[in-house]
Amino acid sequence: MAKRVKVVLNETINKLGFTGDLVEVAPGYARNYLIPKGLGIVATPGILRQVEQRRLKELERLKAEKDAAEARKVALETIGRFVIKKQVGEAEAIFGTVTTQEVADAVEAATNQSLDRRGISLPDIHKTGFYQAQIKLHPEVIATVEVQVAPL
């Protein structure tokens, strides 16, 4: 059985690992494919220290991103209610429906914070009234706000 070689990946490789991962591969695979193509570097103590420093910086960046999302959540939930005006017909039924883009525009008008409409989930809205909207600000942070549909 041949000895395995430890390699730090420079790029994500399908079924092997992600960028910065330390993997053990066959010596021929490392020598003939990974290293010449620049996909990996032989793991030395200096390289491992660099990888650990990069990983710590990435963790700090992700924590800062989550903290910013938490702050946005507090700001959105403090405001609490956003009003969307729609044309109304009989029995307070609105023409069309309220879209996620309309909610994103209402939030942006009230807070000057742009939101991605794909992160907003709404119930089916066909009448005037109050509805709960979920806004995904981060994979782990979801804000719940109230949307009021009012006649135009």
Backbone hydrogen bonds in HBPLUS format (Angstrom, degrees):
<---DONOR---> <-ACCEPTOR-->    atom                        ^
c    i                          cat <-CA-CA->   ^        H-A-AA   ^      H-
h    n   atom  resd res      DA  || num        DHA   H-A  angle D-A-AA Bond
n    s   type  num  typ     dist DA aas  dist angle  dist       angle   num
A0005-VAL N   A0025-VAL O   2.81 MM  20  5.41 173.5  1.82 164.5 166.0     1
A0025-VAL N   A0005-VAL O   2.87 MM  20  5.41 161.7  1.90 155.2 156.3     2
A0043-ALA N   A0006-LYS O   3.05 MM  37  5.60 177.3  2.05 135.2 135.1     3
A0007-VAL N   A0023-VAL O   2.80 MM  16  5.43 165.5  1.82 164.1 169.2     4
A0023-VAL N   A0007-VAL O   2.87 MM  16  5.43 171.1  1.88 162.6 162.2     5
A0008-VAL N   A0041-ILE O   2.78 MM  33  5.27 166.2  1.80 162.0 162.0     6
A0041-ILE N   A0008-VAL O   2.87 MM  33  5.27 150.9  1.96 143.2 152.5     7
A0009-LEU N   A0021-ASP O   3.03 MM  12  5.63 160.8  2.07 157.0 161.1     8
A0020-GLY N   A0009-LEU O   2.82 MM  11  5.21 168.9  1.84 141.8 145.0     9
A0010-ASN N   A0039-LEU O   2.73 MM  29  5.04 169.3  1.75 127.0 130.7    10
A0013-ILE N   A0017-GLY O   2.87 MM   4  5.55 156.5  1.93 159.1 167.1    11
A0016-LEU N   A0013-ILE O   3.02 MM   3  5.44 156.2  2.08 136.5 134.5    12
A0017-GLY N   A0013-ILE O   3.08 MM   4  5.55 167.4  2.10 150.3 153.8    13
A0021-ASP N   A0018-PHE O   3.06 MM   3  5.61 161.4  2.09 140.1 140.0    14
A0030-ALA N   A0026-ALA O   3.10 MM   4  6.43 160.6  2.14 157.8 163.1    15
A0031-ARG N   A0027-PRO O   2.84 MM   4  5.94 171.1  1.84 153.9 156.9    16
A0032-ASN N   A0028-GLY O   2.80 MM   4  5.59 158.6  1.84 144.1 150.1    17
A0033-TYR N   A0029-TYR O   3.04 MM   4  5.39 143.0  2.18 129.0 136.8    18
A0034-LEU N   A0029-TYR O   3.09 MM   5  6.47 162.3  2.12 153.5 157.9    19
A0035-ILE N   A0030-ALA O   3.01 MM   5  5.78 171.9  2.02 156.3 158.1    20
A0037-LYS N   A0033-TYR O   3.24 MM   4  6.09 154.7  2.30 145.3 151.9    21
A0039-LEU N   A0034-LEU O   2.85 MM   5  4.86 138.5  2.02 158.8 157.7    22
A0038-GLY N   A0035-ILE O   3.14 MM   3  5.12 156.1  2.20 103.9 111.2    23
A0048-LEU N   A0044-THR O   2.91 MM   4  6.13 163.0  1.93 161.1 166.1    24
A0049-ARG N   A0045-PRO O   3.08 MM   4  6.30 149.4  2.18 142.6 149.9    25
A0050-GLN N   A0046-GLY O   3.06 MM   4  6.37 156.9  2.11 146.7 152.9    26
A0051-VAL N   A0047-ILE O   2.91 MM   4  6.19 159.4  1.95 153.6 159.3    27
A0052-GLU N   A0048-LEU O   2.98 MM   4  6.18 155.9  2.04 143.9 150.2    28
A0053-GLN N   A0049-ARG O   2.95 MM   4  6.21 155.4  2.01 149.1 155.6    29
A0054-ARG N   A0050-GLN O   2.94 MM   4  6.21 160.3  1.98 151.8 157.0    30
A0055-ARG N   A0051-VAL O   2.92 MM   4  6.12 155.2  1.99 146.7 153.9    31
A0056-LEU N   A0052-GLU O   2.96 MM   4  6.21 155.1  2.02 146.9 153.1    32
A0057-LYS N   A0053-GLN O   3.00 MM   4  6.26 158.9  2.04 149.6 155.1    33
A0058-GLU N   A0054-ARG O   2.93 MM   4  6.15 154.7  1.99 147.8 155.0    34
A0059-LEU N   A0055-ARG O   2.96 MM   4  6.23 153.6  2.03 146.9 153.8    35
A0060-GLU N   A0056-LEU O   2.99 MM   4  6.26 155.4  2.05 148.1 154.5    36
A0061-ARG N   A0057-LYS O   2.93 MM   4  6.18 156.0  1.99 147.1 153.8    37
A0062-LEU N   A0058-GLU O   2.92 MM   4  6.17 159.9  1.96 150.1 155.2    38
A0063-LYS N   A0059-LEU O   2.94 MM   4  6.14 152.1  2.02 144.7 152.5    39
A0064-ALA N   A0060-GLU O   2.93 MM   4  6.17 158.8  1.98 149.8 155.4    40
A0065-GLU N   A0061-ARG O   2.93 MM   4  6.16 153.7  2.00 147.2 154.8    41
A0066-LYS N   A0062-LEU O   2.98 MM   4  6.20 153.9  2.04 143.7 150.3    42
A0067-ASP N   A0063-LYS O   2.90 MM   4  6.14 157.3  1.95 150.0 156.4    43
A0068-ALA N   A0064-ALA O   2.96 MM   4  6.18 154.4  2.02 146.4 152.9    44
A0069-ALA N   A0065-GLU O   3.06 MM   4  6.33 151.1  2.15 141.6 149.4    45
A0070-GLU N   A0066-LYS O   2.90 MM   4  6.20 149.9  1.99 147.3 155.9    46
A0071-ALA N   A0067-ASP O   2.99 MM   4  6.28 153.3  2.06 145.9 152.7    47
A0072-ARG N   A0068-ALA O   2.99 MM   4  6.29 154.7  2.06 145.8 152.6    48
A0073-LYS N   A0069-ALA O   2.89 MM   4  6.12 149.8  1.98 144.3 153.0    49
A0074-VAL N   A0070-GLU O   3.00 MM   4  6.32 158.2  2.05 149.7 154.3    50
A0075-ALA N   A0071-ALA O   3.01 MM   4  6.29 158.9  2.06 146.9 152.8    51
A0076-LEU N   A0072-ARG O   2.87 MM   4  6.11 161.5  1.91 151.8 156.4    52
A0077-GLU N   A0073-LYS O   2.87 MM   4  6.04 166.2  1.89 155.0 159.0    53
A0078-THR N   A0074-VAL O   2.89 MM   4  5.94 135.3  2.09 141.1 152.6    54
A0079-ILE N   A0075-ALA O   3.24 MM   4  6.52 158.5  2.29 145.9 149.9    55
A0080-GLY N   A0076-LEU O   2.88 MM   4  6.11 167.2  1.89 149.3 153.8    56
A0081-ARG N   A0079-ILE O   2.90 MM   2  5.93 138.9  2.07 102.2  94.6    57
A0146-GLU N   A0080-GLY O   2.78 MM  66  5.87 171.2  1.79 173.9 173.6    58
A0082-PHE N   A0146-GLU O   2.91 MM  64  6.38 153.3  1.98 157.3 165.4    59
A0148-GLN N   A0082-PHE O   2.79 MM  66  6.05 168.7  1.81 156.4 160.2    60
A0084-ILE N   A0148-GLN O   2.81 MM  64  6.12 164.4  1.84 168.9 170.0    61
A0150-ALA N   A0084-ILE O   2.92 MM  66  6.15 163.5  1.95 150.6 156.0    62
A0086-LYS N   A0150-ALA O   2.95 MM  64  6.28 160.1  1.99 169.2 175.5    63
A0152-LEU N   A0086-LYS O   2.85 MM  66  5.10 125.3  2.15 139.7 137.4    64
A0095-PHE N   A0087-GLN O   3.06 MM   8  5.95 157.8  2.11 159.3 160.2    65
A0089-GLY N   A0093-ALA O   2.71 MM   4  5.39 172.5  1.72 168.9 171.3    66
A0093-ALA N   A0090-GLU O   3.06 MM   3  5.86 161.4  2.10 122.1 127.2    67
A0128-THR N   A0092-GLU O   3.04 MM  36  5.80 149.2  2.14 158.4 168.0    68
A0094-ILE N   A0126-HIS O   2.98 MM  32  5.63 159.5  2.02 128.9 135.6    69
A0103-VAL N   A0099-THR O   3.27 MM   4  6.66 152.3  2.35 143.9 151.1    70
A0104-ALA N   A0100-THR O   2.92 MM   4  6.15 159.2  1.96 147.5 153.4    71
A0105-ASP N   A0101-GLN O   2.87 MM   4  6.08 154.8  1.93 146.8 153.6    72
A0106-ALA N   A0102-GLU O   2.96 MM   4  6.15 153.6  2.03 142.6 149.5    73
A0107-VAL N   A0103-VAL O   2.95 MM   4  6.19 158.1  1.99 152.8 158.2    74
A0108-GLU N   A0104-ALA O   2.94 MM   4  6.11 157.1  2.00 144.8 151.6    75
A0109-ALA N   A0105-ASP O   2.89 MM   4  6.06 153.0  1.96 145.8 153.1    76
A0110-ALA N   A0106-ALA O   3.11 MM   4  6.27 148.3  2.21 140.3 148.1    77
A0111-THR N   A0107-VAL O   2.87 MM   4  5.93 152.7  1.95 152.0 159.1    78
A0112-ASN N   A0108-GLU O   2.82 MM   4  4.67 144.6  1.95 129.8 135.0    79
A0119-GLY N   A0116-ASP O   3.02 MM   3  5.69 160.9  2.05 119.9 125.6    80
A0120-ILE N   A0117-ARG O   3.20 MM   3  5.46 164.0  2.23 112.9 114.7    81
A0136-LYS N   A0119-GLY O   2.71 MM  17  4.83 172.6  1.71 146.0 148.8    82
A0121-SER N   A0134-GLN O   2.84 MM  13  5.22 161.4  1.87 153.2 159.1    83
A0134-GLN N   A0121-SER O   3.07 MM  13  5.22 164.4  2.10 153.5 155.7    84
A0129-GLY N   A0149-VAL O   3.08 MM  20  5.26 153.3  2.16 130.0 137.2    85
A0149-VAL N   A0129-GLY O   2.79 MM  20  5.26 166.0  1.81 161.8 164.0    86
A0131-TYR N   A0147-VAL O   2.83 MM  16  5.14 153.1  1.90 145.9 155.0    87
A0147-VAL N   A0131-TYR O   2.70 MM  16  5.14 170.1  1.71 158.4 162.0    88
A0133-ALA N   A0145-VAL O   2.82 MM  12  5.37 168.0  1.84 162.3 164.7    89
A0145-VAL N   A0133-ALA O   2.96 MM  12  5.37 161.9  2.00 155.7 160.4    90
A0135-ILE N   A0143-ALA O   2.76 MM   8  5.10 167.0  1.77 158.2 161.9    91
A0143-ALA N   A0135-ILE O   2.85 MM   8  5.10 159.7  1.89 154.2 151.2    92
A0137-LEU N   A0141-VAL O   3.02 MM   4  5.67 148.1  2.12 151.5 161.1    93
A0138-HIS N   A0141-VAL O   3.30 MM   3  4.87 149.3  2.40 143.5 139.6    94
A0141-VAL N   A0138-HIS O   3.07 MM   3  4.87 153.4  2.14 103.5 111.7    95
